[in-house]
Amino acid sequence: MAAYALRGWQGPGDAAARLAPHLDDTWAVAVNAARTLQSMGHAGLVELQARASRQDLSGLLARQMLWQAGAHR
């Protein structure tokens, strides 16, 4: 629910950095966290990019979100 509540957040603080570890959570939580990170502008994209090189499921999810955002490499 916190991820959903933060969707689109671009205010002060470290919300994106605190949300990013949830990409390792259960799938339902990870997907909500990834979608929210995607919606958070630069801070969210930075967190997704930091995890995109991982070879696990959270890395795959991060790469997908970056691709969808048009920020893929």
ZIDA-V980703 format. One record per backbone hydrogen bond with DSSP energy under -0.5 kcal/mol. CO is the residue of the C=O (numbers start at 1). NH is the residue of the N-H. If there is no record, write none. Layout:
BEGIN
co:CO nh:NH
co:CO nh:NH
END
This chain:
BEGIN
co:1 nh:5
co:2 nh:6
co:4 nh:7
co:6 nh:9
co:14 nh:18
co:15 nh:19
co:16 nh:20
co:17 nh:21
co:19 nh:22
co:20 nh:23
co:21 nh:24
co:22 nh:25
co:26 nh:30
co:27 nh:31
co:28 nh:32
co:29 nh:33
co:30 nh:34
co:31 nh:35
co:32 nh:36
co:33 nh:37
co:34 nh:38
co:35 nh:39
co:36 nh:8
co:36 nh:40
co:37 nh:40
co:38 nh:41
co:40 nh:43
co:41 nh:45
co:42 nh:46
co:43 nh:47
co:44 nh:48
co:45 nh:49
co:46 nh:50
co:47 nh:51
co:48 nh:51
co:48 nh:52
co:51 nh:54
co:56 nh:60
co:57 nh:61
co:58 nh:62
co:59 nh:63
co:60 nh:64
co:61 nh:65
co:62 nh:66
co:63 nh:67
co:64 nh:68
co:65 nh:69
co:66 nh:70
co:66 nh:71
co:66 nh:72
co:67 nh:70
END
